[in-house]
Amino acid sequence: MEAVKAYHAEVTKILSIIVSEEAENIAKAAEVMATCVEQGKLIHVFGTGGHSYMAGEEMFYRAGGLQPINAILDSGVSLGNGARRSTFVERTPGYAKAVLDAYGVAEGEAMIIVNVNGINSLTIESAEESKKRGLTVIGVTSREFSLGVPPNTPSRHPSNANLFEVSDIVIDLHIPPGDALLTLPGVRPRVAAGSTVAVAFVLNALTAQTVSVLSAKGIEPPLWLSANLPGGDEANKEFLSRNISRIKHL
């Protein structure tokens, strides 16, 4: 179990760094999100490729989560439609505009873009296009990973820009280049990715802080109740009936 203990130590270290170094940025992002909720606007979440795709699912229709979340679950970047296909799509210039058109993002809303490496075309163009449309862009990414990828690498946007450079607010995941955290005896590549744990922590921390901000203002936070508990369906019914046409995947 030494490998398990080592992984636990590395993940714990990263989460501790996020808490100590990203608290101010999480607080800023939560204020933006709380304002959206207060004004009846949506918070969009877009994991722009590969395993980042799970970010939208993590925040969407989730017990204990905010209701006005519009998860951008574009099938083009889902591994469910082919792993290599996902890679090709996230590197395709011009794809982002069509996705944002399809999801109806609007001025004054928030866009959370999640991508640990923060370098591919879909990621950069989603951030830039969202800003053009008047959204506040919250980038959840790793500076260290981005800076560890040389310019003009095929996975990069042609501009060589990084998500942390084109976002309004940046929450750093502090994940090393390549994502994997452990070096094990006799094994050359590192093993055991850390980004999904870090992303889930950050997104749920954002939810908790946003709810805290709303509560402090005397606003009842719009939260999903588990549909698996008694009364859950009834509690969620009103929001569903009012927003099923506004939020694509409801």
BELMODA-V509193 format. One record per pair of residues at least 24 apart in sequence whose ideal C-beta (glycine too) atoms are under 8 Angstrom apart, sorted by sequence separation. I is the first residue (numbers start at 1). J is the second residue. If there is no record, write none. Layout:
# BELMODA-V509193
I/J  I/J
This chain:
# BELMODA-V509193
45/69  53/77  111/135  113/137  117/141  118/142  139/163  174/198  43/68  44/69  45/70  47/72  53/78  74/99  96/121  105/130  110/135  111/136  113/138  115/140  116/141  117/142  139/164  173/198  42/68  43/69  44/70  45/71  46/72  53/79  95/121  96/122  100/126  107/133  108/134  109/135  110/136  111/137  112/138  113/139  114/140  115/141  116/142  141/167  173/199  41/68  42/69  43/70  44/71  45/72  50/77  72/99  95/122  99/126  106/133  107/134  108/135  109/136  111/138  113/140  114/141  118/145  119/146  139/166  143/170  40/68  42/70  44/72  46/74  49/77  51/79  72/100  74/102  93/121  97/125  105/133  106/134  107/135  110/138  112/140  113/141  117/145  118/146  139/167  145/173  148/176  149/177  37/66  48/77  50/79  91/120  92/121  96/125  100/129  106/135  116/145  117/146  137/166  138/167  141/170  143/172  148/177  173/202  47/77  90/120  91/121  92/122  95/125  96/126  100/130  105/135  119/149  137/167  138/168  139/169  141/171  142/172  144/174  145/175  148/178  37/68  72/103  90/121  91/122  94/125  137/168  138/169  139/170  140/171  141/172  142/173  144/175  145/176  171/202  36/68  90/122  93/125  97/129  117/149  125/157  136/168  137/169  138/170  139/171  141/173  142/174  144/176  145/177  33/66  50/83  53/86  70/103  89/122  90/123  96/129  100/133  124/157  136/169  138/171  140/173  142/175  144/177  145/178  119/153  123/157  142/176  145/179  70/105  120/155  124/159  131/166  171/206  50/86  119/155  120/156  121/157  127/163  49/86  50/87  119/156  120/157  121/158  124/161  131/168  49/87  117/155  119/157  124/162  128/166  124/163  127/166  49/89  50/90  123/163  127/167  49/90  48/90  119/161  124/166  119/162  118/162  119/163  77/122  118/163  118/164  115/163  113/163  46/99  59/112  142/195  113/167  55/112  116/173  56/114  44/103  55/114  116/175  140/199  44/105  52/114  140/202  42/105  52/115  91/154  116/179  140/203  42/106  52/116  91/155  93/157  41/106  44/109  46/111  48/113  93/158  43/109  44/110  46/112  48/114  49/115  41/108  42/109  43/110  44/111  45/112  46/113  47/114  48/115  41/109  42/110  44/112  46/114  47/115  138/206  39/108  41/110  43/112  45/114  49/120  36/108  48/120  36/109  49/122  36/110  48/122  49/123  48/123  33/110  32/110  48/126  116/195  46/126  29/110  116/198  29/112  116/199  55/140  114/199  44/130  114/203  44/135  112/203  112/206  32/136  33/138  32/138  29/138  32/169  29/169  28/169  58/199  66/207  29/171  51/193  54/196  58/200  65/207  104/246  52/195  64/207  25/169  51/195  55/199  59/203  66/210  104/248  25/170  26/171  51/196  54/199  58/203  66/211  103/248  25/171  58/204  102/248  25/172  52/199  55/203  59/207  22/171  22/172  21/172  47/199  18/171  21/174  18/172  68/222  18/173  66/221  67/222  18/174  66/222  67/223  17/174  66/223  67/224  45/203  65/223  66/224  14/173  64/223  65/224  14/174  64/224  14/175  63/224  62/224  63/225  64/226  61/224  63/226  63/227  63/228  14/181  63/232  67/236  11/181  10/181  10/182  67/239  33/206  37/210  7/181  7/182  68/243  6/182  26/202  30/206  34/210  38/214  67/243  70/246  73/249  29/206  33/210  37/214  70/247  6/184  69/247  70/248  71/249  3/182  26/205  30/209  34/213  38/217  68/247  70/249  14/194  18/198  22/202  26/206  30/210  34/214  3/184  38/219  10/192  15/197  27/209  30/212  31/213  37/219  11/194  14/197  15/198  18/201  26/209  30/213  34/217  10/194  14/198  18/202  37/221  7/192  34/219  37/222  11/197  15/201  11/198  18/205  61/249  3/192  60/249  61/250  42/246  42/247
